[in-house]
C-alpha cells in the first residue's frame, strides 16, 4: 500500500564540518556503508521499492552511489572485492530512484513539499537518513509503521521518549494511548522549551503521510526559525482528522550528531566482526 519513500537529503550537515563541506552527510559511512543506504534498505524491508530523493547542491554523489559504476566493476570483476558491491547492486536491480532539488533550504516541511512532484496523490513514507534505526526482532521501524497504516489509514509519526533537557531538539507530541505504543495525537509543538513541552515523546525521522499533507504544507506559514515545519502541518492534520504517534520497537542512533554517529559506528563494527567470526572458514 505504501509504495514510495521520500528522503529529504538537501541539508548542509553543518555539525560535521569540515567533512561535509564537499560530501553529503547522507553519504557518511557507518563502517563501510553510507547512512542513506541503511535507510533505503529499511524501506525495502517494508516492501517499498520506489525511492524519491530531495537533494541540493553538492549532492551528486548520492545519485552516483545508486547507479552502476562500469569502470569500477570492471576493475574488480572476478576478485573477492566484487562481493563488496553485492548489497548496492541488489538495491539498484530492485529499486527505482527519482530526484528533485530543493533550491532553498527552508525547513523539513518545505523539503517534503518539494518532493510532491515525485510522490503524486498517494500515501508515502518519509525517512531521514541521519536517524539510523534498528528494528526489534529484525522488523524495521518503517515495516512496523506500514502495518499500523494498513489498520488506521492516516498519517503516522515515529516517537520515542527523550530526556526532558533534550525536548528542545525535537517536535514533541501530546496524545492519548489507544493501543500499546500507539497514541492519538491531540497536540504537537516544534522544539519547545522544557516548560512548554507537553510530554517527553519526541518525533524522530520516520513518517507515513497521507497525500493531503501537501495542500496543508502549501498553506503552512513559516514557524520555528522562520522555516516551514512539518510539525505545524501535522498539527493542522490533527484538527481535520487523525494523526498517530507510534513508539517504535527498536533503537535509534542520532547520526546527525557526532556522539550518535560514533556510537552507531562502534555498535555496527562490533556486529560486523561478530558476524564475520561466526561464518564458517573456507
C-alpha positions as CSV (number, residue, x, y, z in Angstrom):
1,X,0.0,0.0,0.0
2,X,2.9,2.4,0.7
3,X,4.9,2.2,-2.5
4,X,7.2,5.3,-2.2
5,X,9.6,6.6,0.3
6,X,10.8,10.2,0.3
7,X,14.3,11.0,1.5
8,X,14.9,14.7,2.3
9,X,18.6,15.0,1.7
10,X,19.3,18.6,0.9
11,X,20.7,19.8,4.2
12,X,24.2,21.1,4.7
13,X,25.2,18.8,7.6
14,X,27.0,21.7,9.4
15,X,27.6,19.7,12.6
16,X,30.1,17.5,10.6
17,X,32.1,20.3,9.0
18,X,34.6,20.2,7.5
19,X,33.9,16.6,6.5
20,X,30.6,17.7,4.9
21,X,31.9,20.7,3.0
22,X,32.1,18.7,-0.2
23,X,30.5,15.4,0.9
24,X,26.7,14.9,1.7
25,X,26.1,14.0,5.3
26,X,23.8,11.2,4.0
27,X,26.9,9.6,2.5
28,X,28.9,9.5,5.7
29,X,29.7,5.8,6.3
30,X,28.7,3.7,9.3
31,X,31.6,1.3,9.0
32,X,31.6,0.7,5.2
33,X,28.0,1.7,4.2
34,X,26.6,5.2,3.8
35,X,23.8,6.3,6.0
36,X,21.4,6.7,3.1
37,X,21.9,3.1,2.0
38,X,20.8,1.9,5.5
39,X,17.7,4.0,5.0
40,X,17.0,2.5,1.6
41,X,17.4,-1.0,2.9
42,X,14.9,-0.2,5.7
43,X,12.4,1.0,3.2
44,X,12.9,-2.2,1.1
45,X,12.3,-4.3,4.1
46,X,8.9,-2.5,4.4
47,X,8.0,-3.5,0.9
48,X,8.9,-0.1,-0.6
49,X,10.9,-0.1,-3.8
50,X,10.4,3.4,-5.2
51,X,12.8,5.9,-3.7
52,X,12.2,9.7,-4.1
53,X,15.1,11.8,-3.0
54,X,15.1,15.6,-2.5
55,X,18.7,16.8,-3.0
56,X,20.5,20.1,-3.2
57,X,23.8,21.5,-4.5
58,X,26.8,19.2,-3.9
59,X,24.7,16.0,-3.6
60,X,25.5,14.3,-6.9
61,X,27.4,11.5,-5.1
62,X,24.0,10.2,-3.8
63,X,22.8,9.7,-7.4
64,X,26.2,8.1,-8.3
65,X,26.1,5.7,-5.4
66,X,22.7,4.2,-6.6
67,X,24.0,3.8,-10.1
68,X,26.2,1.3,-11.9
69,X,29.9,2.2,-12.0
70,X,31.1,0.3,-15.0
71,X,34.8,1.2,-14.7
72,X,35.0,0.2,-11.0
73,X,33.1,-3.0,-11.6
74,X,35.3,-3.9,-14.5
75,X,38.4,-3.4,-12.3
76,X,37.2,-5.7,-9.5
77,X,35.4,-8.3,-11.6
78,X,36.5,-11.8,-10.7
79,X,38.1,-10.8,-7.4
80,X,36.9,-11.1,-3.8
81,X,36.2,-7.4,-3.8
82,X,33.3,-7.9,-6.2
83,X,31.3,-9.1,-3.1
84,X,31.6,-5.6,-1.5
85,X,29.2,-4.3,-4.1
86,X,26.6,-7.1,-3.8
87,X,24.3,-5.2,-1.5
88,X,24.2,-2.0,-3.5
89,X,23.8,-3.9,-6.8
90,X,20.8,-5.7,-5.3
91,X,19.3,-2.3,-4.5
92,X,20.0,-0.9,-8.0
93,X,18.4,-4.0,-9.5
94,X,15.2,-3.9,-7.3
95,X,14.6,-0.2,-6.8
96,X,13.6,2.8,-8.8
97,X,15.2,6.2,-7.9
98,X,14.0,9.7,-8.8
99,X,15.4,13.0,-7.7
100,X,14.5,16.6,-7.4
101,X,16.3,19.6,-6.0
102,X,15.4,21.8,-3.1
103,X,16.7,25.1,-4.3
104,X,16.3,26.9,-0.9
105,X,16.7,25.3,2.5
106,X,13.5,26.3,4.3
107,X,12.7,23.5,6.8
108,X,11.6,19.9,6.7
109,X,8.1,20.8,5.7
110,X,9.4,22.7,2.7
111,X,11.6,19.7,1.7
112,X,8.7,17.3,1.9
113,X,6.6,19.8,-0.2
114,X,9.4,19.9,-2.8
115,X,9.0,16.1,-3.1
116,X,5.4,16.3,-4.1
117,X,6.3,16.1,-7.8
118,X,7.9,12.7,-7.2
119,X,5.2,11.3,-4.9
120,X,1.9,12.4,-6.5
121,X,-1.5,11.7,-4.9
122,X,-0.8,8.7,-2.7
123,X,0.3,7.9,0.8
124,X,4.0,7.7,1.3
125,X,6.8,7.2,3.8
126,X,9.4,9.8,4.8
127,X,12.8,8.7,6.1
128,X,15.6,10.9,7.5
129,X,18.8,9.1,6.9
130,X,20.7,10.6,9.8
131,X,18.3,8.9,12.2
132,X,19.7,5.4,11.8
133,X,17.2,2.9,13.2
134,X,17.4,-0.8,14.1
135,X,14.1,-2.5,14.5
136,X,13.4,-5.0,17.2
137,X,13.4,-8.7,16.3
138,X,14.6,-8.0,12.7
139,X,11.4,-5.9,11.9
140,X,12.4,-2.4,10.7
141,X,10.8,0.7,12.0
142,X,9.1,1.5,8.7
143,X,7.8,-2.0,8.4
144,X,6.2,-1.7,11.8
145,X,4.6,1.6,10.8
146,X,3.3,0.3,7.4
147,X,1.4,-2.4,9.4
148,X,-0.2,0.3,11.6
149,X,-1.1,2.3,8.5
150,X,-2.9,-0.7,7.0
151,X,-5.2,-0.7,10.0
152,X,-5.7,3.1,10.6
153,X,-5.1,4.7,7.1
154,X,-3.9,8.0,8.5
155,X,-0.6,9.9,9.0
156,X,1.8,8.3,11.5
157,X,4.9,9.7,13.1
158,X,7.5,7.6,14.9
159,X,8.1,8.7,18.5
160,X,10.4,7.9,21.4
161,X,10.9,9.1,24.9
162,X,13.8,11.5,25.3
163,X,15.4,13.3,28.3
164,X,13.5,16.4,29.4
165,X,16.5,18.6,28.8
166,X,16.6,17.4,25.1
167,X,13.0,18.2,24.1
168,X,14.1,21.5,22.5
169,X,15.8,19.5,19.7
170,X,12.6,17.8,18.5
171,X,8.9,18.0,17.7
172,X,7.1,16.9,20.8
173,X,3.6,15.3,20.8
174,X,0.7,15.1,23.3
175,X,-1.9,12.5,22.9
176,X,-3.9,9.6,24.3
177,X,-2.6,6.0,24.1
178,X,-5.2,4.0,22.2
179,X,-3.2,0.8,21.8
180,X,0.1,-0.4,23.2
181,X,2.6,2.2,22.0
182,X,0.1,3.9,19.7
183,X,-1.1,7.4,20.5
184,X,-3.8,9.5,19.0
185,X,-2.1,12.9,18.8
186,X,-4.0,16.0,20.1
187,X,-1.2,18.5,20.0
188,X,2.4,18.9,18.7
189,X,5.0,21.5,19.5
190,X,8.2,22.1,17.4
191,X,11.3,22.4,19.6
192,X,9.7,23.5,22.8
193,X,11.5,24.7,25.9
194,X,11.3,22.3,28.9
195,X,8.5,24.4,30.3
196,X,6.5,24.4,27.1
197,X,6.9,20.7,26.3
198,X,3.6,18.8,27.0
199,X,5.4,15.4,27.2
200,X,8.9,14.0,26.5
201,X,7.6,12.0,23.5
202,X,9.7,13.2,20.6
203,X,9.2,12.8,16.9
204,X,12.1,11.1,15.1
205,X,12.9,10.7,11.4
206,X,10.2,8.2,10.3
207,X,6.8,9.3,9.0
208,X,3.9,7.9,6.9
209,X,2.0,10.7,5.4
210,X,-1.3,10.9,3.6
211,X,-1.3,13.0,0.4
212,X,-3.4,15.8,1.8
213,X,-0.3,16.9,3.7
214,X,0.9,18.6,0.5
215,X,-2.1,21.0,0.3
216,X,-1.7,21.7,4.1
217,X,2.0,22.4,3.6
218,X,1.3,24.9,0.8
219,X,-0.8,26.9,3.3
220,X,1.5,26.5,6.3
221,X,3.2,29.7,7.3
222,X,6.9,29.7,8.5
223,X,7.1,28.7,12.1
224,X,10.1,28.0,14.4
225,X,13.3,29.5,13.0
226,X,11.3,31.1,10.1
227,X,11.0,27.7,8.4
228,X,8.1,25.6,7.2
229,X,7.8,22.9,9.8
230,X,6.2,19.5,9.2
231,X,5.1,19.6,12.8
232,X,2.8,22.6,12.1
233,X,1.3,20.9,9.1
234,X,0.7,17.7,11.1
235,X,-1.0,19.7,13.8
236,X,-3.4,21.0,11.2
237,X,-4.0,17.5,10.0
238,X,-4.8,16.5,13.6
239,X,-7.6,19.1,13.7
240,X,-9.1,17.8,10.4
241,X,-8.8,14.1,11.1
242,X,-6.4,11.8,12.9
243,X,-2.6,11.6,13.2
244,X,-1.0,8.8,15.2
245,X,2.3,8.7,17.1
246,X,4.0,5.3,17.3
247,X,6.5,4.4,20.0
248,X,8.5,2.1,17.8
249,X,10.2,-1.1,18.9
250,X,14.0,-0.8,18.3
251,X,16.9,1.5,18.7
252,X,17.6,4.9,17.1
253,X,21.1,6.4,16.6
254,X,21.2,10.1,16.1
255,X,23.8,10.1,13.4
256,X,23.2,13.8,12.8
257,X,25.3,14.3,16.0
258,X,28.9,13.3,16.4
259,X,28.2,11.3,19.6
260,X,25.4,9.3,18.0
261,X,27.5,8.8,14.8
262,X,30.4,7.4,16.8
263,X,28.0,5.2,18.9
264,X,26.4,3.7,15.8
265,X,29.8,3.1,14.2
266,X,31.1,1.2,17.3
267,X,27.9,-0.9,17.6
268,X,27.8,-1.8,13.9
269,X,31.5,-2.5,13.7
270,X,31.2,-5.0,16.6
271,X,28.2,-6.7,15.0
272,X,30.0,-6.9,11.7
273,X,33.0,-8.5,13.4
274,X,30.8,-11.0,15.3
275,X,29.1,-11.9,12.1
276,X,32.4,-12.4,10.3
277,X,33.9,-14.6,13.1
278,X,30.8,-16.8,13.2
279,X,31.0,-17.6,9.5
280,X,32.5,-21.0,8.6
281,X,36.1,-20.7,7.4
282,X,36.6,-21.8,3.8
